[in-house]
Amino acid sequence: MTAKPAQEPEPAPVATRTTEATSPKSEKTVPDDIPKGRQAAGVYEFTGPLATQYLEVPLTARPENPGRDATDDEPAIPATAATVFDWPFSAPDDGRWKPTKKKPNQLPDNAPANPEGE
């Protein structure tokens, strides 16, 4: 007879756990890590019209340059791709970056240069 009273208290904690799982406080299980005004971490391509500096990285982001042919007065300018950068924590959400699957083509401005031969 002592087995029945020991088994009866068990359903009460189970009911409490179920109530806690459906409470409004526990509905949001994943907190929002992305600060306001930022995008998720990842690789983004710069789409802005003018070169822009971001001091928190530091990074100078440059737009795509289609280049131009040489003229009598000016030398040719080679085409260059827009900055593609792997933002390690979060990217700016300033309308100048779009997610991309392209390979990053720029490091932070303060990154050491690769020695020749590597």
Secondary structure, 3 states (H helix, E strand, C coil): CCHHHHHCCCHHHHHHHHHHHCCHHHCCCCCCCCCCCEEEEEEEEECCCCCEEECCCCEEECCCECCECCCCCCCCECCECCCEEEEEEEEECCCCEEECCCCCCCCCCCCCCCCCCC
